Amino acid sequence: MYPSPVSSQDPGRPDATRSIDGLRDVMAGHGYIADRALATVLFLGLELGRPVLLEGEAGVGKTEVAKVLSAVLGGRLIRLQCYEGLDATTAIYEWNYPRQMLEIRLLEARGEARAATAHDIFAPDFLIRRPLLQALEAADGVPPVLLIDEIDRADEEFEAFLLEILSDFQVTIPEIGTIRATHPPRVILTSNRTREVHDALKRRCLFHWIDYPEAEKEAAIVRARIPGIPDELARQVVAFVARLRTADLTKLPGVAETIDWAAALLALGTPALTPEVVDPTLGVLLKYEEDLRAIRGARAAGFVAEVAGGGA
């Protein structure tokens, strides 16, 4: 089943988000530097009421998109972190069995047990609402932002649970019936592409690939997220990380690591990169011992010399 495009005309949506450039500007005001391609996909997701699937390497800012959209739109952020073995009871709902048993005991104590029906204990009051159901039942008038993070880590079977939700913003609970969203959530899915997401799920989403940013953009991101960092230090940090990404490493540093390293260097009062400050702080960028051994020492010093000379 294909979702029907529905123009998003909710009155709670800020006027600044009703154009692509306006959305970019307001996201930049919250510290997220989005290129026009990403802003266009997000804008269309809002206008058409469609989920957006963001793929890319870990640490390039996919999860942050949902956090910033939540702040920009004024809606609650509801996050479902995916993992192997995730199922409907963890992601959508489950019954509160202890409370149901207590209700049965109370009915027995009042002598009403024989007249009771399944509806007396399988009612909405006995539901434990997990993130997906919380997103559908949001009733404060402002659509929440639903983040389904790292969908590629979940089992393929779990994707089937999402199809009804992403197509029609509804879920069917056998004992109760179908619950439909009054204010459909804005949905962001992320994937690090550790496996391919099924075509049936992709068809329900708008798609965008987030790559490592160009040096100029990454420096702008660093300056936006770390106010007060000297321009030259930001340039050197970005250039050094860009050089690392050309190395044969187990895990390349993402934008998140760039920001963390820049913040660490600023906290140390570092005006510019030197081998003496780089070696002890490489653990902020690199998370595997073999990568640290490969870069520390002469190789790191060589990268610093390239960066100091204005190269990347």
C-alpha positions as MATLAB code, in Angstrom:
seq = 'MYPSPVSSQDPGRPDATRSIDGLRDVMAGHGYIADRALATVLFLGLELGRPVLLEGEAGVGKTEVAKVLSAVLGGRLIRLQCYEGLDATTAIYEWNYPRQMLEIRLLEARGEARAATAHDIFAPDFLIRRPLLQALEAADGVPPVLLIDEIDRADEEFEAFLLEILSDFQVTIPEIGTIRATHPPRVILTSNRTREVHDALKRRCLFHWIDYPEAEKEAAIVRARIPGIPDELARQVVAFVARLRTADLTKLPGVAETIDWAAALLALGTPALTPEVVDPTLGVLLKYEEDLRAIRGARAAGFVAEVAGGGA';
ca = [
       0.000    0.000    0.000;
       1.359    3.381   -0.978;
       0.937    6.370    1.345;
      -1.134    9.263    0.043;
       0.630   12.633    0.033;
      -1.133   15.005    2.388;
      -0.177   18.653    2.572;
       0.877   19.635    6.073;
      -1.231   22.647    7.007;
      -1.096   22.332   10.795;
      -1.379   25.752   12.432;
       1.312   24.959   14.991;
       4.062   24.711   12.387;
       6.345   27.776   12.480;
       6.152   30.029    9.426;
       9.935   29.914    9.089;
       9.738   26.219    8.150;
       7.334   26.771    5.251;
      10.131   27.376    2.750;
      13.364   25.511    2.065;
      15.592   28.508    2.784;
      13.600   29.360    5.887;
      13.993   25.814    7.190;
      17.757   25.944    6.562;
      18.042   29.255    8.386;
      16.070   28.178   11.420;
      18.028   24.896   11.656;
      21.256   26.899   11.465;
      19.954   28.991   14.353;
      19.811   25.763   16.370;
      23.371   24.831   15.443;
      22.699   22.470   12.525;
      24.214   23.430    9.165;
      22.082   21.703    6.515;
      22.891   21.842    2.809;
      20.086   22.637    0.382;
      19.580   18.998   -0.652;
      18.933   17.884    2.941;
      16.750   20.918    3.654;
      14.702   20.145    0.541;
      14.036   16.552    1.600;
      13.079   17.647    5.122;
      10.826   20.389    3.743;
       9.059   17.894    1.470;
       8.683   15.489    4.369;
       6.891   18.201    6.338;
       4.782   19.373    3.382;
       3.717   15.897    2.252;
       3.506   14.290    5.665;
       6.022   11.613    4.652;
       8.702    9.869    6.725;
      12.309   10.680    5.840;
      14.980    7.966    5.784;
      18.502    9.292    6.352;
      21.425    7.012    5.566;
      25.133    7.619    5.989;
      28.183    6.723    8.031;
      27.955    6.859   11.809;
      28.549   10.315   13.239;
      27.596   12.449   10.230;
      24.603   14.080   11.950;
      21.603   11.886   11.085;
      20.234   11.584   14.612;
      20.870   15.258   15.241;
      18.466   16.135   12.407;
      15.535   14.758   14.413;
      16.663   16.532   17.583;
      16.933   19.864   15.785;
      13.586   19.403   13.998;
      11.957   18.766   17.363;
      13.380   22.033   18.678;
      12.479   23.939   15.510;
       8.915   22.643   15.287;
       8.196   22.745   19.013;
       7.089   19.123   19.090;
       8.092   16.445   21.558;
      10.958   14.179   20.465;
      10.061   10.501   20.812;
      13.017    8.195   20.157;
      12.992    4.494   19.370;
      16.533    3.115   19.464;
      16.660   -0.015   17.329;
      18.648   -3.141   18.149;
      18.717   -6.815   17.248;
      15.709   -8.590   18.740;
      13.520   -5.477   18.965;
       9.854   -6.503   18.752;
       6.359   -5.049   18.898;
       6.031   -5.321   22.685;
       9.115   -3.142   23.132;
       8.439   -0.725   20.293;
       4.633   -0.386   20.144;
       2.789   -1.640   23.229;
       2.319   -4.399   25.744;
      -0.331   -5.218   28.298;
       0.211   -4.334   31.937;
      -0.310   -7.859   33.240;
       0.234   -7.107   36.971;
      -2.402   -4.368   36.808;
      -4.773   -6.675   34.904;
      -4.372   -9.351   37.590;
      -5.067   -6.770   40.277;
      -8.218   -5.699   38.424;
      -9.374   -9.335   38.273;
      -8.835   -9.714   42.033;
     -10.834   -6.518   42.656;
     -13.682   -7.791   40.480;
     -13.670  -11.063   42.398;
     -13.691   -9.225   45.714;
     -16.711   -7.188   44.596;
     -18.463  -10.310   43.311;
     -18.420   -8.963   39.756;
     -16.004  -11.468   38.219;
     -18.660  -13.563   36.467;
     -20.218  -10.530   34.803;
     -16.870   -9.174   33.658;
     -15.813   -9.419   30.035;
     -12.491   -9.286   28.257;
     -13.111   -5.592   27.597;
     -12.904   -4.943   31.338;
      -9.225   -5.877   31.454;
      -8.168   -5.450   27.805;
      -8.884   -1.731   27.717;
      -6.694    1.290   26.920;
      -6.110    1.933   30.625;
      -4.145   -1.323   30.820;
      -1.806   -0.563   27.933;
       1.871    0.189   28.443;
       2.558    2.568   25.594;
       5.931    2.218   23.931;
       7.482    4.891   21.648;
       5.551    4.130   18.442;
       2.158    4.161   20.163;
       3.114    7.273   22.143;
       3.848    9.025   18.852;
       0.457    8.082   17.395;
      -1.521    9.087   20.490;
       0.096   12.480   21.053;
      -2.811   14.754   21.928;
      -1.304   18.143   22.787;
      -2.078   19.562   19.335;
       1.574   19.631   18.222;
       2.736   16.640   16.148;
       5.742   14.999   17.797;
       8.961   14.139   16.000;
       9.385   10.364   15.967;
      13.001    9.246   15.609;
      13.449    5.589   14.614;
      17.192    5.431   15.103;
      19.480    2.910   13.392;
      16.718    0.863   11.764;
      19.424   -1.274   10.131;
      20.268   -2.729   13.559;
      16.768   -4.195   13.966;
      15.756   -7.544   12.473;
      14.126   -7.524    9.048;
      10.950   -8.911   10.623;
      10.596   -5.782   12.714;
      10.299   -3.665    9.582;
       6.944   -5.350    8.899;
       5.584   -3.819   12.114;
       6.456   -0.382   10.781;
       4.663   -0.622    7.447;
       1.163    0.119    8.768;
       2.468    2.938   10.943;
       4.476    4.602    8.173;
       1.722    4.192    5.560;
      -1.342    5.309    7.480;
      -0.048    6.481   10.860;
      -2.119    3.878   12.610;
      -1.632    0.631   14.503;
      -4.041   -2.233   15.077;
      -4.338   -3.749   18.541;
      -6.459   -6.927   18.276;
      -8.222   -6.493   21.630;
      -9.062   -2.804   21.049;
      -9.055   -2.104   17.324;
      -7.231    0.419   15.181;
      -5.664    3.485   16.763;
      -5.099    6.360   14.321;
      -3.016    9.438   14.890;
      -5.000   12.667   15.216;
      -1.803   14.613   14.606;
       0.552   12.328   12.619;
       4.127   12.491   13.858;
       6.982   13.813   11.741;
       9.078   10.688   11.258;
      12.839   10.490   10.814;
      14.458    7.088   10.307;
      18.223    6.682   10.333;
      20.444    3.892    9.039;
      24.206    3.353    9.124;
      23.693    0.828    6.317;
      25.099   -2.151    8.191;
      22.459   -3.979    6.147;
      20.067   -2.943    3.407;
      16.653   -1.731    4.520;
      13.832   -3.568    2.751;
      12.313   -1.964   -0.343;
       8.808   -2.017    1.181;
       9.994    0.273    3.958;
      12.000    2.521    1.636;
       8.974    3.058   -0.622;
       7.139    4.670    2.265;
       9.906    7.183    2.880;
      11.680   10.065    1.248;
      15.392    9.226    1.094;
      18.586   11.209    1.621;
      22.219   10.155    1.964;
      24.308   12.253    4.366;
      28.006   12.109    3.502;
      31.030   13.515    5.270;
      30.855   17.282    4.697;
      33.294   19.354    2.716;
      35.925   21.149    4.788;
      34.250   24.556    4.612;
      30.904   23.174    5.743;
      32.447   21.092    8.528;
      34.316   24.137    9.814;
      31.025   26.058    9.834;
      29.453   23.207   11.811;
      32.267   23.307   14.350;
      31.942   27.075   14.763;
      28.165   26.788   15.129;
      28.386   24.065   17.778;
      31.368   25.527   19.662;
      30.919   29.289   19.908;
      34.158   31.113   20.550;
      36.501   28.623   18.913;
      39.228   30.469   16.949;
      38.777   30.207   13.191;
      42.314   28.920   12.684;
      41.905   26.147   15.244;
      38.597   25.137   13.659;
      40.279   25.034   10.237;
      43.188   22.936   11.495;
      40.912   20.498   13.328;
      38.751   19.972   10.242;
      41.797   19.585    7.982;
      43.403   17.034   10.337;
      40.205   14.977   10.536;
      39.826   15.129    6.748;
      43.368   13.741    6.469;
      42.486   10.941    8.891;
      39.538    9.973    6.696;
      41.952    9.183    3.868;
      43.827    6.697    6.092;
      43.133    2.976    6.273;
      41.365    2.918    9.654;
      38.943    0.513   11.280;
      36.498    3.363   11.957;
      36.760    6.786   10.378;
      35.903    9.742   12.627;
      32.555   11.397   11.937;
      31.409   14.962   12.380;
      30.420   14.174   15.965;
      34.045   13.240   16.728;
      35.280   16.398   15.005;
      33.072   18.507   17.271;
      34.142   16.584   20.378;
      37.829   16.957   19.521;
      37.499   20.672   18.809;
      35.741   21.136   22.155;
      38.458   19.141   23.928;
      41.244   21.179   22.354;
      39.486   24.421   23.256;
      39.084   23.188   26.833;
      42.843   22.581   26.929;
      43.491   26.139   25.760;
      45.116   24.947   22.539;
      45.642   27.802   20.046;
      46.893   25.523   17.249;
      47.628   21.848   16.617;
      50.978   20.456   17.672;
      52.153   16.826   17.903;
      52.406   17.252   21.681;
      48.675   18.027   22.001;
      47.438   15.737   19.221;
      48.848   12.410   20.471;
      47.267   12.506   23.967;
      43.862   13.559   22.596;
      43.551   11.165   19.640;
      41.274    8.958   21.733;
      38.557   11.553   21.248;
      38.691   10.899   17.497;
      39.702    7.243   17.196;
      37.980    4.457   19.100;
      40.108    1.423   18.228;
      43.544    0.674   19.684;
      44.913   -0.452   16.318;
      43.882    2.893   14.803;
      45.592    4.796   17.621;
      48.798    2.808   17.174;
      48.704    3.432   13.412;
      48.365    7.223   13.752;
      50.214    8.239   16.912;
      53.763    9.485   16.681;
      55.455   10.247   13.376;
      52.320    9.842   11.262;
      50.298   12.249   13.398;
      53.195   14.702   13.362;
      53.250   14.525    9.575;
      49.529   15.266    9.415;
      50.024   18.233   11.770;
      52.780   19.592    9.534;
      50.486   19.326    6.481;
      47.669   21.073    8.335;
      49.931   23.840    9.651;
      51.064   24.460    6.096;
      47.461   24.992    5.009;
      47.005   21.574    3.382;
      44.247   19.089    4.032;
];
